[in-house]
């Protein structure tokens, strides 16, 4: 199993009771489904927060097993620059 495919990073662009919409560094928008089994971070996740979502992706949807807030220096925000300007550091 490729566990790295079960980890998704992005910035929250919309939130509702049982879903989050996040945009990743490639500009893709994903719908994150939250249910009673999802482990959530302490506090409230706000629009613009950077998050790491653990869960299986099926198309544009992710069924979240867990969500964590990410430090702002961990990944670029999709709002900071276009995806074409990002590069991977090694």
Secondary structure, DSSP 8 states (H G I E B T S, - for coil): --GGGGEEEEEEEEE-SSEEEEE-TTS-EEEEE--TT-B--SS---TT-EEEEEEEEETTEEEEEEEEE--TTTS--TTTS-GGG-----
